[in-house]
């Protein structure tokens, strides 16, 4: 089992920044690729970004490319999502997830991931 706990969400004005953290416990963190998803009210959960086990590969949804950066610190068992130039449409609950497929052959698919956190709310005001 892997337990994931997100933090760092909050209320920010449009154009501002937030950094989300995802702390992992349980099994060896570096055995897992990590992903971030989000779900806005009334919408389906969507992929945001993902990173391979080593951090050597990163993937982004078109809607966040150039604004968000995913990273990880394996010794600290933590993944991050740096979010800059935030827009009101980024408002959502953000979830981190862990995948045993360390290379993430289908990073954007929810079924790719084996463990999920509880989520953290991000609200961007206009």
N, C-alpha and C positions, 0 to 999 in steps of 0.2 A: 504494500500500500504506500501511496504517496499522498501526503496532506499538503494542500496549497492554501496560502492565505494572502489575499491581495490587500494592499493599503495604498494610501496616497491620493485617493479620490477627494473630490470637494467641489466647491463652487468657484468658478473663475470667469472673468469677463472675456468676451471675444478678443482674440489676439494674444491672450495670455498663454501660460505654460503650466503643465503639471507633469510630475514624474510618478508613475505607478510602479509599485514594487510587488513582487510575487515571491514570498518566502516558502521554500519547500522543506519538508521534513519526511523522514521515513527512509526510503531507499536512496541509493546513490544518485544524486542530482544529475551528474554528468551522463548517466545512462539514458536520459530523456531529452528529446527536443521539446521546446516550449512554444506555446502559442498564446496570443491574446485575441479574444473575441469581444463583441459588444452587442447589447440588445437595448434598443430604444423602445419606449412605450408603444405598444400596438404593432411592433415590427418583429420580424424574425431575427434570431441571433445571426450575426454576420462575422466573418473573419476580419481581423485587423492586421495582424503581423505574426510572424513566426521566426524561430531561430533554431538552427541545428544544434546538436549536442555540444559541439566545440565552439560555437559562435561563428564558424567560418562561413555559414550561409544564412542570409536573412531574406525574408519575403514580406511583401507589403501589399495590401489592397490598394487599388488605384486611388481611392478616395483619401488616403493618408500619405501617399508617397511624397517625400520631400518635406513633410511636416512631422512625422512620427519616426522615432528610432527605437528599435528593439535591441536589447543587449542582455548579457548574462554574466554573472560572476560565479563560476563553479565552486571555488573555495568557500564562498559565502552562501551557497545554495539559494541564490536569488536571481530572478529574472526581472528586467526593467522594461518599462515603456515610457520613453520620453516623448511628451506630446507638446509641440509648439504650434504657434499660430492657430490656436483652437477656434473652432466655429460653433455656432449654436447647434448645427446638425451633428456635432460630435457628442452631444448629450446622450448618455446611455449608462447602463450598468456594464462595467468592464470585467471580464472574466479571464483568468489565466488558466491554462490547461497544459498537461504534460503528455507526451506521446512516446511510447516505447520504440517507435520508428525514428531512430535518431537522425536520419537524413530527411524525414518528412516528404515522402513521395507525393502526398496530396495534402499539402499544409493547410489549405483552405477548408477542408472537409471536417466537420465536427466528429465524424466517426473515427477519424484518424487518432483521436486523443482518448487516453485511458483514464485520466484523472482531471478533476475540475475544482476550482476554488469556488467560494461563495459569492464573489463579485464585490466590486466597489463602485459607488455612484460617482459619475462625473457629470456636472451640470455646467454648461457654458451659457452665460447670459449675453444678450445682444446689447 
